[in-house]
Amino acid sequence: MESGLTRTQRHILLINPTITSRRSAKFPLAVLNLSAALDGRYSSSIIDGNKDRAFIATTLRALATGGIDAVGVSVMGGPQLRTAIAVSRAIRAQYPATPIIWGGHFPTIGAEAVLNSPYVDYAVRGQGEETLAEVLDAIFRGDGDQVGSIAGLSWRSGGRIVHNENRRFSPAGLVRTLPYERLGDPRQYLAPTYLGRRTMGYQAALGCRFRCTFCGVAAMFRGRTALPAPERLEQDLTFLTSRLGVDSILFYDHNFFDREQDTAPLLEVLAKFRLPWWCFARSDALLNLSDRSWAQVRKSRLRMAYIGAESPSDWLLHDVRKGTSTDQTLAAVEKCRSNGVTPELSFMLAPPQDPEGETERTFEFIRHIKKIHPKTEIMLYVYAPLPPAPGSRNLPVERAVADLRDSDGEPIVFPTTADGWAEPQWVSYWCHTDVPWLTPRLRARIRDFTTVLGCRFPTVTDIRSPYWGKSALRTLASWRYRFQRYERPWELDFSKRFIRLWDPRLTGL
C-alpha cells in the first residue's frame, strides 16, 4: 500500500448531511452503524450536519489535515439531498482525488442519478456496511477487478454505469455496539418530547418483510427483516438509561410489531424498563397480539403507534400491496384506545387512479375515525411512488410508475441526476407533499383540509406551542370542521403566524 500504510491506518470520514434542526436532531444511526462495521478494518470519524450547522467547513478542515483517505455520505431523498450535494461538491472541488461514496435511501433507489453526477464515485445500494468495507478494500488496493464483484455497488466503468447484483440481507448489524462516543457528548441528542425529558432515537430491528409499492423500505430490504435478541435490547437499554439518562424512546424500526412470537420477548424487556415509547406498527400485527402481549404493551408504557392506514378503499390497499384492510384499521384504532395507546394513522392522498374521489373519501374516513376516537393522530401525505431501484425486479412498482401522468395527461419523466432530484418540485415529490398530477384546485383542497384538521385537533406531540394558543385555534377551527367548510381558512392562516403549531410530518416528535 502507498507510503507503507497498513489497512488499519486508513481513516474514513462519515458524514450525515443536514436534514433537520439542531433541536430536532436524533442519533445519526446510519453513520453510527457504518462506523461500528468498519472497526477492525479502518478507523473512522463522524460529522453530523444536524448538530454542526457549518459541517461543510468542518469537513474541509478535516480533509486539510491530510488524514482522511475516503469519505462516506449517508443520503436520504428530499431536503438532505441538497446538503449532501453541497458537501460533495465542496470536497470534489478542493480534494478531487478523495473517493466519495454515497449510501442510504436515495442511492438505493436513484443510483443511476447519483452516478450521473460528477461529485460521487460510488453508490451503495441497500444495506451498506459490508459493501462500504469491500469497496474501500478495492480502492486502497487499486484493484479495479474487485469492484465489479462487490454486491450492492453501483459504479462507473468507462463511459457506462454498472449496477452489480444486489447484496443479500444481513442481520449482522443487530450484534454491533454503536460507538456513541464518536459523536462527542451523546447527551446532546437527547431532547424533551411529549414522551419524556430525555428522549432518544433507537432502532432495534432491521428491515420489513412487506413490499408496499410506495415504500422506500421495500427497496432497501426487499421483504426481509430480523429482530434483535432480547439480551441485546436489554444490554443497550441498560447502557442508555444508566450512562446517558435516557427516559423515553422513539423506536425507528420499520415495523416493530411483526410476528408475536418474535415481538413478545422484546415486550418483556421493555416492560422491565417501563420507558414511555413510540413506534411504527401495522394494524394486522396489532390485532394478532394476544391478551398477554397487550398486557406487556400496557406495562411497558407504549404511548403511540404509527400505523400506515393509507386509504379507506380496500381495492387501493390491495393494489399497493399493503396487505391490510379498512376494517383492520378501524379495529386497530379501537384496540389501541382500549389499551391506552394513541393510534397515529398516516394516509396517502390523491392516488393517480382517482385523485379527487379518493381524497374526498379519505377526508370522510378521517372524520369517521375522529368521531370514534378523537385522540387519534392523523398524518397526511400525497401518494408518490418512487422509481424502482436497480435490480429490484418489482413489476408492480414498475407498472405503477410507468402509468403516471401529470395534470395535463403527459407522461411523468423522473430526473436523471442528483441535482435534478434536488429541484424543489422533486424534493416535494420525494417527501410526499406534492405531485405533478395534482390540479391547483385539489392542491388547495388538501392544504385547506390539513389546516382546518390540524387547528381543530392540534397534535399531542406538540409540547412547544402555548396551551392558550392551541385552545384558540381549536375554537376558531371548530365551526369549519363541524360544517366541513374547509375552503380558504384565512383566519386560521392569519392566527398561525403568531401561534406556530408543531408539525410532526416535518420534524418528527
C-alpha positions as CSV (number, residue, x, y, z in Angstrom):
1,M,0.0,0.0,0.0
2,E,1.1,3.6,-0.5
3,S,3.6,5.2,1.9
4,G,3.9,1.9,3.8
5,L,0.4,2.3,5.4
6,T,-1.4,-0.7,6.7
7,R,-5.1,-1.1,6.2
8,T,-6.0,-0.2,9.8
9,Q,-4.2,3.1,9.4
10,R,-6.6,4.3,6.7
11,H,-9.2,6.7,8.0
12,I,-12.7,7.2,6.7
13,L,-14.8,10.3,7.3
14,L,-18.5,9.5,7.6
15,I,-20.9,12.4,7.0
16,N,-24.6,12.8,7.9
17,P,-25.7,15.9,6.0
18,T,-28.1,18.4,7.5
19,I,-31.8,17.3,7.3
20,T,-33.4,18.8,10.4
21,S,-32.9,21.5,13.0
22,R,-30.4,21.1,15.8
23,R,-33.2,20.9,18.3
24,S,-34.9,18.0,16.5
25,A,-31.7,16.0,15.8
26,K,-31.6,12.4,17.0
27,F,-28.7,10.0,16.8
28,P,-27.4,9.6,13.3
29,L,-27.9,5.9,13.3
30,A,-26.9,5.2,9.7
31,V,-23.3,6.6,10.1
32,L,-23.0,5.1,13.6
33,N,-23.7,1.7,12.2
34,L,-21.2,2.2,9.4
35,S,-18.6,3.4,11.9
36,A,-19.1,0.3,14.0
37,A,-19.0,-2.0,11.0
38,L,-15.6,-0.6,9.9
39,D,-13.9,-1.1,13.2
40,G,-11.0,-3.6,13.0
41,R,-10.5,-2.7,9.3
42,Y,-10.5,1.0,9.2
43,S,-10.6,3.9,11.7
44,S,-13.4,6.4,11.2
45,S,-14.8,9.6,12.5
46,I,-18.3,11.2,12.1
47,I,-19.5,14.7,11.2
48,D,-23.2,15.3,11.8
49,G,-24.7,18.2,9.9
50,N,-27.8,18.2,12.1
51,K,-25.7,19.4,15.1
52,D,-22.8,21.1,13.2
53,R,-24.5,23.7,11.0
54,A,-21.1,24.6,9.5
55,F,-20.5,20.9,8.7
56,I,-19.2,21.6,5.2
57,A,-16.4,23.9,6.6
58,T,-15.7,21.3,9.3
59,T,-15.4,18.6,6.6
60,L,-12.9,20.7,4.6
61,R,-10.8,21.4,7.7
62,A,-10.7,17.6,8.4
63,L,-9.6,16.9,4.9
64,A,-6.9,19.7,5.1
65,T,-5.1,17.7,7.8
66,G,-4.3,15.0,5.2
67,G,-5.5,12.2,7.4
68,I,-8.7,11.4,5.5
69,D,-8.5,8.6,2.9
70,A,-12.1,8.4,1.8
71,V,-15.5,10.0,2.5
72,G,-18.8,8.2,3.0
73,V,-22.0,10.2,2.8
74,S,-25.4,8.9,4.1
75,V,-28.2,10.3,1.9
76,M,-32.0,10.4,2.2
77,G,-34.0,11.8,-0.6
78,G,-35.7,15.2,-0.1
79,P,-34.0,18.1,1.8
80,Q,-31.0,16.1,2.8
81,L,-30.1,15.6,-0.8
82,R,-29.3,19.3,-1.2
83,T,-26.9,19.3,1.7
84,A,-25.3,16.1,0.5
85,I,-24.7,17.6,-2.9
86,A,-23.3,20.8,-1.3
87,V,-20.7,18.9,0.8
88,S,-19.8,16.5,-2.0
89,R,-19.2,19.4,-4.5
90,A,-17.0,21.2,-1.9
91,I,-14.9,18.1,-1.4
92,R,-14.6,17.4,-5.1
93,A,-13.5,21.0,-5.8
94,Q,-10.8,21.1,-3.2
95,Y,-9.8,17.4,-2.9
96,P,-10.5,15.8,-6.3
97,A,-8.5,12.7,-5.6
98,T,-10.5,11.8,-2.4
99,P,-13.0,9.0,-3.1
100,I,-16.6,10.0,-2.3
101,I,-19.1,7.1,-1.6
102,W,-22.8,7.7,-1.2
103,G,-25.1,5.2,0.5
104,G,-28.6,5.2,2.0
105,H,-32.2,5.5,0.8
106,F,-31.5,7.9,-2.1
107,P,-28.6,6.0,-3.7
108,T,-30.5,2.7,-3.3
109,I,-33.4,3.9,-5.5
110,G,-31.5,6.6,-7.5
111,A,-28.1,5.0,-8.1
112,E,-28.2,6.0,-11.8
113,A,-29.0,9.6,-11.0
114,V,-26.2,9.6,-8.4
115,L,-23.6,8.4,-10.8
116,N,-24.7,10.8,-13.5
117,S,-23.4,13.4,-11.1
118,P,-19.6,14.2,-11.2
119,Y,-19.1,14.6,-7.4
120,V,-19.8,10.9,-6.5
121,D,-17.6,8.0,-7.3
122,Y,-19.6,5.0,-5.9
123,A,-23.2,4.5,-4.9
124,V,-24.0,1.8,-2.3
125,R,-27.5,0.2,-2.6
126,G,-29.4,-1.4,0.3
127,Q,-27.6,-2.3,3.5
128,G,-24.2,-0.6,3.2
129,E,-21.9,-1.8,6.0
130,E,-20.3,-4.7,4.2
131,T,-20.4,-3.1,0.7
132,L,-18.6,0.0,2.0
133,A,-15.8,-2.0,3.6
134,E,-15.3,-4.0,0.4
135,V,-15.2,-1.0,-1.9
136,L,-12.7,0.6,0.4
137,D,-10.6,-2.5,0.2
138,A,-10.7,-2.4,-3.6
139,I,-9.9,1.4,-3.7
140,F,-6.9,1.1,-1.4
141,R,-5.5,-2.0,-3.1
142,G,-6.0,-0.4,-6.5
143,D,-8.0,-3.5,-7.5
144,G,-10.4,-2.4,-10.3
145,D,-11.4,-6.0,-11.0
146,Q,-12.6,-6.5,-7.4
147,V,-15.1,-3.6,-7.8
148,G,-17.1,-5.5,-10.4
149,S,-17.8,-8.3,-7.9
150,I,-18.9,-6.2,-4.9
151,A,-22.6,-6.9,-4.3
152,G,-24.8,-3.9,-3.7
153,L,-22.5,-1.5,-5.5
154,S,-23.1,0.8,-8.5
155,W,-20.1,2.4,-10.2
156,R,-18.7,3.7,-13.5
157,S,-16.8,1.6,-15.9
158,G,-15.5,3.8,-18.7
159,G,-18.5,5.7,-20.0
160,R,-21.2,3.5,-18.6
161,I,-22.8,2.9,-15.3
162,V,-22.7,-0.6,-13.8
163,H,-25.1,-2.0,-11.2
164,N,-23.6,-5.0,-9.5
165,E,-26.0,-7.7,-8.2
166,N,-28.0,-6.9,-5.1
167,R,-26.4,-7.8,-1.7
168,R,-28.2,-10.4,0.4
169,F,-29.9,-9.3,3.5
170,S,-27.7,-9.4,6.6
171,P,-28.7,-9.3,10.3
172,A,-25.1,-8.6,11.3
173,G,-26.0,-5.1,12.5
174,L,-28.0,-6.5,15.3
175,V,-24.9,-7.6,17.2
176,R,-22.7,-4.5,16.9
177,T,-22.4,-2.0,19.7
178,L,-22.7,1.6,18.4
179,P,-19.8,4.0,19.1
180,Y,-21.9,6.8,20.6
181,E,-18.7,8.4,21.9
182,R,-17.7,9.4,18.3
183,L,-20.5,12.0,18.4
184,G,-18.8,14.0,21.1
185,D,-21.2,14.2,24.0
186,P,-24.1,11.8,23.2
187,R,-26.4,13.6,25.6
188,Q,-26.7,16.4,23.1
189,Y,-29.0,14.1,21.1
190,L,-31.4,13.6,24.0
191,A,-34.3,16.1,23.7
192,P,-37.6,16.8,25.5
193,T,-40.7,15.4,23.7
194,Y,-44.2,14.6,24.9
195,L,-42.7,11.2,25.9
196,G,-40.2,12.5,28.3
197,R,-37.4,14.9,29.1
198,R,-34.5,12.9,27.5
199,T,-35.9,11.1,24.5
200,M,-33.6,9.2,22.2
201,G,-34.0,7.6,18.8
202,Y,-33.2,3.9,18.6
203,Q,-33.5,1.1,16.1
204,A,-33.9,-2.5,17.4
205,A,-34.9,-4.5,14.3
206,L,-33.8,-4.3,10.7
207,G,-36.0,-4.2,7.6
208,C,-39.6,-5.1,7.0
209,R,-41.0,-8.3,5.4
210,F,-43.7,-6.4,3.5
211,R,-43.3,-5.0,0.0
212,C,-45.7,-2.0,-0.3
213,T,-45.2,-0.4,-3.7
214,F,-45.0,3.2,-2.3
215,C,-42.4,2.5,0.4
216,G,-38.7,3.0,0.1
217,V,-38.0,0.5,2.9
218,A,-39.1,-2.3,0.4
219,A,-36.3,-1.2,-1.9
220,M,-33.8,-1.2,0.9
221,F,-34.6,-4.6,2.4
222,R,-36.7,-6.4,-0.3
223,G,-39.1,-8.1,2.1
224,R,-36.6,-9.2,4.7
225,T,-36.5,-8.5,8.4
226,A,-34.6,-9.5,11.5
227,L,-35.2,-8.8,15.2
228,P,-32.6,-8.5,17.9
229,A,-32.1,-11.0,20.7
230,P,-33.8,-9.8,23.9
231,E,-30.5,-9.8,25.7
232,R,-29.1,-7.3,23.2
233,L,-32.1,-5.0,23.7
234,E,-31.7,-5.2,27.5
235,Q,-28.0,-4.5,27.3
236,D,-28.5,-1.4,25.2
237,L,-31.3,0.0,27.3
238,T,-29.3,-0.6,30.5
239,F,-26.4,1.4,29.0
240,L,-28.6,4.2,27.6
241,T,-30.6,4.7,30.8
242,S,-27.8,4.3,33.3
243,R,-25.0,6.1,31.4
244,L,-26.9,8.7,29.3
245,G,-30.0,9.2,31.4
246,V,-32.5,8.2,28.7
247,D,-36.1,8.3,29.9
248,S,-38.1,7.6,26.7
249,I,-37.6,6.1,23.3
250,L,-38.6,6.6,19.7
251,F,-38.2,3.2,18.1
252,Y,-37.3,3.7,14.4
253,D,-37.8,0.0,13.5
254,H,-39.7,-0.1,10.2
255,N,-42.3,-2.4,11.8
256,F,-41.8,-3.0,15.5
257,F,-44.7,-5.4,15.9
258,D,-44.0,-8.3,13.5
259,R,-44.8,-11.9,14.4
260,E,-45.9,-12.2,18.0
261,Q,-43.5,-15.0,18.8
262,D,-40.6,-12.7,17.9
263,T,-42.0,-9.5,19.4
264,A,-43.2,-10.9,22.7
265,P,-39.7,-11.4,24.2
266,L,-38.8,-7.8,23.3
267,L,-42.0,-6.5,25.0
268,E,-41.0,-8.4,28.2
269,V,-37.7,-6.4,28.2
270,L,-39.5,-3.1,27.6
271,A,-41.9,-4.0,30.5
272,K,-38.9,-4.2,32.8
273,F,-37.7,-0.7,31.9
274,R,-41.1,1.0,31.7
275,L,-39.8,3.8,29.5
276,P,-42.5,5.7,27.5
277,W,-42.1,4.8,23.9
278,W,-43.3,5.4,20.3
279,C,-43.0,3.0,17.3
280,F,-44.2,2.1,13.8
281,A,-46.8,-0.7,13.6
282,R,-49.2,-2.5,11.3
283,S,-52.9,-2.8,12.0
284,D,-52.9,-6.5,11.3
285,A,-49.9,-7.2,13.6
286,L,-51.6,-5.3,16.5
287,L,-54.8,-7.2,16.1
288,N,-52.9,-10.5,16.1
289,L,-51.4,-9.8,19.6
290,S,-52.6,-11.9,22.4
291,D,-54.1,-10.5,25.6
292,R,-50.8,-11.4,27.3
293,S,-48.8,-9.4,24.9
294,W,-51.2,-6.4,25.2
295,A,-50.7,-6.6,29.0
296,Q,-47.0,-6.3,28.4
297,V,-47.6,-3.4,26.0
298,R,-49.5,-1.5,28.8
299,K,-46.9,-2.3,31.3
300,S,-44.1,-1.2,29.0
301,R,-45.9,2.2,28.6
302,L,-46.2,2.4,24.8
303,R,-47.7,5.8,24.3
304,M,-48.3,6.0,20.5
305,A,-48.2,3.6,17.5
306,Y,-47.7,5.0,14.0
307,I,-50.0,2.9,11.7
308,G,-50.0,3.1,7.9
309,A,-53.7,3.2,7.3
310,E,-53.0,4.7,3.8
311,S,-56.6,4.6,2.3
312,P,-60.3,3.9,3.1
313,S,-60.5,1.9,-0.1
314,D,-59.7,-1.8,0.1
315,W,-59.1,-2.0,-3.7
316,L,-56.3,0.6,-3.4
317,L,-54.8,-1.2,-0.4
318,H,-54.7,-4.3,-2.5
319,D,-53.2,-2.6,-5.5
320,V,-50.3,-1.1,-3.4
321,R,-49.7,-4.4,-1.7
322,K,-50.3,-3.1,1.7
323,G,-51.8,-6.3,2.9
324,T,-54.3,-4.8,5.4
325,S,-57.9,-3.7,5.1
326,T,-60.1,-0.8,6.2
327,D,-61.8,-2.9,8.8
328,Q,-58.4,-3.8,10.3
329,T,-57.6,-0.1,10.5
330,L,-60.8,0.6,12.5
331,A,-60.3,-2.4,14.7
332,A,-56.7,-1.3,15.4
333,V,-57.9,2.1,16.5
334,E,-60.3,0.5,18.9
335,K,-57.6,-1.9,20.2
336,C,-55.2,1.0,20.8
337,R,-57.9,3.1,22.5
338,S,-58.8,0.3,24.9
339,N,-55.2,-0.3,25.9
340,G,-54.2,3.4,26.4
341,V,-52.2,3.7,23.2
342,T,-52.7,6.7,20.9
343,P,-53.0,5.5,17.3
344,E,-51.2,7.7,14.8
345,L,-52.7,7.0,11.3
346,S,-50.9,8.0,8.1
347,F,-52.9,8.4,4.9
348,M,-51.7,8.9,1.3
349,L,-53.9,11.3,-0.6
350,A,-54.6,11.8,-4.3
351,P,-53.6,8.4,-5.9
352,P,-53.4,8.9,-9.7
353,Q,-56.2,6.4,-10.3
354,D,-58.8,8.8,-8.9
355,P,-57.1,11.7,-7.1
356,E,-60.2,13.8,-6.2
357,G,-62.5,11.0,-5.4
358,E,-60.1,9.1,-3.2
359,T,-59.0,12.3,-1.4
360,E,-62.6,13.1,-0.5
361,R,-63.3,9.6,0.6
362,T,-60.2,9.8,2.8
363,F,-61.4,13.0,4.4
364,E,-64.7,11.4,5.2
365,F,-62.9,8.3,6.7
366,I,-60.8,10.6,8.9
367,R,-63.9,12.3,10.2
368,H,-65.4,8.9,11.0
369,I,-62.3,7.9,12.9
370,K,-62.2,11.2,14.8
371,K,-65.8,10.7,15.8
372,I,-65.0,7.2,17.1
373,H,-61.7,8.2,18.8
374,P,-61.0,12.0,18.8
375,K,-57.5,11.5,20.2
376,T,-56.3,9.6,17.1
377,E,-53.5,11.4,15.5
378,I,-53.6,12.0,11.7
379,M,-50.7,12.3,9.3
380,L,-51.5,13.3,5.7
381,Y,-49.2,12.7,2.7
382,V,-49.6,12.6,-1.0
383,Y,-49.2,9.3,-2.8
384,A,-45.9,9.4,-4.7
385,P,-44.5,6.1,-5.9
386,L,-40.7,6.3,-6.4
387,P,-39.0,4.7,-9.4
388,P,-37.8,1.1,-8.9
389,A,-34.3,0.5,-7.6
390,P,-31.7,-1.0,-9.9
391,G,-32.1,-4.8,-10.0
392,S,-35.4,-4.7,-8.0
393,R,-37.4,-6.7,-10.5
394,N,-40.5,-5.3,-8.8
395,L,-43.1,-5.4,-11.5
396,P,-46.0,-3.7,-9.5
397,V,-43.7,-0.7,-8.9
398,E,-42.6,-0.6,-12.5
399,R,-46.1,-0.7,-13.7
400,A,-47.3,2.0,-11.2
401,V,-44.5,4.3,-12.2
402,A,-44.9,3.7,-16.0
403,D,-48.6,4.7,-15.9
404,L,-48.0,8.0,-14.1
405,R,-49.3,11.1,-15.9
406,D,-49.3,14.8,-14.9
407,S,-52.4,17.0,-14.6
408,D,-52.2,17.6,-18.4
409,G,-52.1,13.9,-19.2
410,E,-48.4,13.9,-20.2
411,P,-46.1,11.0,-19.0
412,I,-44.1,11.9,-16.0
413,V,-40.3,11.8,-16.5
414,F,-38.2,11.5,-13.4
415,P,-34.9,13.4,-13.1
416,T,-31.7,11.7,-14.3
417,T,-29.3,13.4,-11.9
418,A,-29.0,14.1,-8.2
419,D,-29.2,17.8,-9.0
420,G,-32.4,17.2,-10.8
421,W,-33.9,15.4,-7.8
422,A,-32.8,18.3,-5.6
423,E,-35.1,20.7,-7.5
424,P,-38.0,22.0,-5.3
425,Q,-40.7,20.1,-7.2
426,W,-38.9,16.8,-6.9
427,V,-37.9,17.4,-3.2
428,S,-41.7,17.8,-2.6
429,Y,-42.4,14.6,-4.6
430,W,-39.9,12.6,-2.6
431,C,-41.3,14.0,0.6
432,H,-44.9,13.1,-0.5
433,T,-46.1,16.7,-0.2
434,D,-46.8,17.4,-3.9
435,V,-47.0,15.5,-7.2
436,P,-47.4,16.5,-10.9
437,W,-51.0,15.2,-11.3
438,L,-52.4,17.5,-8.6
439,T,-54.6,20.2,-10.1
440,P,-54.5,23.6,-8.4
441,R,-58.0,23.0,-7.1
442,L,-57.1,19.7,-5.4
443,R,-53.8,21.1,-4.1
444,A,-55.7,23.9,-2.4
445,R,-58.3,21.5,-1.1
446,I,-55.7,19.3,0.5
447,R,-53.9,22.2,2.0
448,D,-57.2,23.7,3.4
449,F,-58.4,20.5,4.9
450,T,-55.0,19.9,6.5
451,T,-55.0,23.4,8.0
452,V,-58.5,23.0,9.5
453,L,-57.9,19.5,10.8
454,G,-54.6,20.5,12.4
455,C,-56.1,23.5,14.1
456,R,-59.2,21.7,15.3
457,F,-57.1,18.8,16.6
458,P,-53.6,20.0,17.5
459,T,-51.2,17.1,17.9
460,V,-50.5,15.9,21.4
461,T,-46.8,15.7,20.4
462,D,-46.7,19.5,20.3
463,I,-45.0,20.5,23.6
464,R,-43.8,23.9,22.3
465,S,-46.9,25.8,21.3
466,P,-48.7,27.5,24.3
467,Y,-51.8,25.9,25.6
468,W,-53.8,29.1,25.2
469,G,-52.7,29.3,21.5
470,K,-53.8,25.7,20.8
471,S,-57.1,26.4,22.5
472,A,-57.7,29.5,20.5
473,L,-57.0,27.6,17.2
474,R,-59.3,24.8,18.3
475,T,-62.1,27.3,18.9
476,L,-61.5,29.1,15.6
477,A,-61.5,25.9,13.6
478,S,-64.4,24.2,15.3
479,W,-67.2,25.6,13.1
480,R,-65.3,25.0,9.9
481,Y,-64.6,21.4,10.8
482,R,-68.2,20.8,12.0
483,F,-69.8,22.1,8.8
484,Q,-67.0,20.9,6.5
485,R,-66.2,24.5,5.3
486,Y,-62.5,24.0,4.7
487,E,-62.0,26.4,1.8
488,R,-59.7,29.4,2.3
489,P,-59.4,29.3,6.1
490,W,-57.9,32.8,6.1
491,E,-58.5,33.4,9.9
492,L,-56.5,30.2,10.7
493,D,-53.7,31.1,8.4
494,F,-53.5,34.6,10.0
495,S,-53.6,33.2,13.5
496,K,-50.9,30.6,12.7
497,R,-48.5,33.5,12.0
498,F,-48.5,34.1,15.8
499,I,-49.3,30.7,17.1
500,R,-46.9,28.3,15.4
501,L,-48.2,24.7,15.7
502,W,-45.8,21.8,15.7
503,D,-46.0,19.6,12.6
504,P,-44.5,16.1,13.2
505,R,-44.5,15.4,9.4
506,L,-41.7,17.9,9.0
507,T,-39.6,17.4,12.1
508,G,-40.8,14.3,13.8
509,L,-41.5,14.3,17.6
